[in-house]
Amino acid sequence: MADSWDILKLLADSTRVRILSLLDKEELSVAELQEVLDMGQSRISSHLGLLRQGELVHDRREGKKTFYALNADFDVDGLTLLKAACRAVERTDQIREDGANLKRILEKRKQQSEQYFNSVAGRLGKNYCPGRSWEAIGHFLLHLTPKIKIADLGAGEGLISQLLARRAEEVVCVDNSSKMVEFGSELAAKNGFTNLNYKLGDIEAVPLKDSSFDLALLSQALHHAQHPDKAIAEAYRILKPGGQIMIIDLMEHNFEKARELYADVWLGFSENKLYQYLKDAGFRKIEVNVVARETEAPNFQTILASGVKG
């Protein structure tokens, strides 16, 4: 680990401080850093290599992309120096411009996902979707309890909620696609459900009250979240004490085309990763199991995870 003198040398370069200021706000790929900083890849990669060597940042591979973030496990003195450097320049025109560019990049991330789901509203249940199988849904439905309040987060058209509403006290579907919300609302009205409502919102900032639901569902939604841990933490927030979370998602895979075909942000999750997300959010009685395996390439596997709010 770099000592204080080495850290000061790393912080003496304005480009590296700009990079660290950005990574202090958001995990970013090399391509995103290029766009924010308006610099070539080789220059940025060179600086990232030095910062990684000094252990100020760490990287994470996600398919063909590499994402960088601040090293949260760095020693206290090193982090103090880093934060002080970022604070010292935060009011400069360059850092403000970087911040504006970062906001634009993050909005582009969000819009790419929304554009995909807006384009398939009304067709999603009829087209192939990785991990969506009746076998997996069957396992999902086995865990239902009648006459409870359910929040379906990242619901899309809410096809599962259309089934749940037949027995539940109330079902609220949350999705960030206006077209999905519009189509789902029309479908609910057509089917005569007065206890099924749709809300436009982000699963990382759920527009629902604290401790107000018995069951929170994330059905093939988590791999579309920018920050899956925040989505799970939001599910924890809206659940009543003793409430349950149910997650159906894809097992970690290497089918890179899923990003383009299905607007996936994450290529699934390992069982250990889902378990850790649930544990960090505060859930107990956690269970994570593979419940379905597709026989055709790319052989997606489906994970069912659950936990109880303490």
C-alpha positions, 0 to 999 in steps of 0.5 A, spaced: 500 500 500 502 506 498 505 511 503 503 518 504 508 521 500 506 516 494 499 518 495 501 526 495 505 524 488 499 521 485 495 527 487 499 532 484 497 531 477 490 535 476 488 529 471 488 524 477 485 529 481 479 530 476 478 522 475 478 521 483 473 526 484 468 523 479 469 516 482 468 519 489 461 520 486 460 514 481 463 508 479 465 509 471 467 505 465 473 507 461 469 509 456 465 514 460 471 517 463 473 519 456 466 522 455 466 526 461 474 528 461 474 529 453 481 525 453 483 519 449 483 512 452 490 511 453 491 517 457 486 515 462 488 508 462 495 510 464 492 515 470 488 509 472 494 504 472 498 509 477 492 510 481 490 502 481 498 501 483 497 506 489 491 502 491 487 508 491 482 505 486 480 498 484 477 495 478 471 491 476 470 487 470 463 486 467 463 483 460 467 486 456 467 493 460 472 495 466 469 499 471 473 503 476 471 506 483 475 509 489 478 503 494 473 504 500 478 499 504 484 504 503 487 506 510 484 512 513 490 517 512 490 515 505 483 517 504 483 523 508 488 526 503 484 524 497 478 527 500 482 533 502 484 534 495 478 533 492 474 538 496 480 543 495 478 543 487 471 542 488 469 549 486 473 550 480 470 551 473 474 544 471 471 540 476 464 543 476 464 542 468 466 535 470 460 534 474 455 537 469 458 532 464 457 526 469 450 528 470 449 527 463 453 521 462 448 518 468 442 520 465 444 517 458 445 510 462 438 511 464 435 513 458 438 507 454 434 502 459 428 506 458 428 507 451 429 499 450 423 498 455 418 503 452 420 500 445 417 493 447 411 495 452 405 491 450 410 486 447 415 484 453 410 478 455 410 475 448 417 475 446 423 471 449 426 474 455 432 471 459 430 467 465 422 468 464 420 461 464 413 458 467 418 454 471 421 459 475 414 463 476 411 457 479 417 457 484 415 464 485 408 463 486 409 458 491 411 463 496 405 467 496 401 469 502 394 471 500 391 478 503 397 481 503 400 488 500 405 487 495 410 491 491 412 489 485 419 493 483 421 494 476 414 490 474 414 492 467 407 491 464 406 487 471 404 480 468 406 477 475 402 482 479 396 481 474 396 474 477 397 476 484 392 481 484 387 476 484 388 474 491 392 480 494 389 485 498 393 490 494 399 490 489 403 496 487 407 496 481 413 500 480 417 501 473 421 507 470 418 506 463 412 511 462 409 506 457 410 500 461 406 504 466 401 506 461 400 499 458 400 496 465 394 500 468 390 499 462 391 492 462 389 492 470 383 496 468 381 491 462 381 485 467 377 489 473 382 490 478 381 495 483 387 493 488 392 493 482 396 500 481 402 502 477 407 508 479 412 511 475 419 511 479 426 508 480 427 501 484 433 505 487 428 511 489 422 507 490 416 512 491 412 508 496 412 509 504 417 506 509 414 500 512 408 499 508 408 493 504 408 485 506 412 483 500 417 486 495 418 483 489 424 484 484 422 479 478 428 479 473 429 487 474 435 487 479 440 486 473 437 492 470 439 497 476 445 501 476 446 499 483 443 493 485 444 494 492 440 500 493 434 497 490 435 491 495 436 497 500 429 500 498 425 494 498 428 493 505 425 500 507 418 499 504 417 493 508 414 492 514 418 488 520 417 481 518 416 483 511 419 478 505 423 480 499 423 475 493 428 476 487 428 472 481 434 474 477 439 471 472 445 467 475 452 470 473 453 469 465 457 471 460 452 472 454 455 479 452 449 480 447 444 481 453 446 488 454 444 490 447 438 485 446 435 486 453 438 493 455 441 489 461 446 493 466 449 486 469 450 480 466 446 476 472 449 475 479 452 469 483 449 466 489 454 469 493 453 476 491 445 476 492 446 473 499 451 479 500 446 484 498 441 481 502 445 481 508 448 488 507 441 491 507 439 488 513 435 481 511 435 475 515 433 468 514 436 469 507 435 463 502 439 463 495 438 457 490 438 456 482 431 454 480 431 453 473 436 452 467 435 453 460 437 447 455 438 452 449 444 456 449 446 461 452 443 456 457 441 461 462 440 459 469 435 463 474 436 464 481 430 465 487 433 469 493 429 471 499 429 474 506 425 477 511 426 484 514 428 484 521 
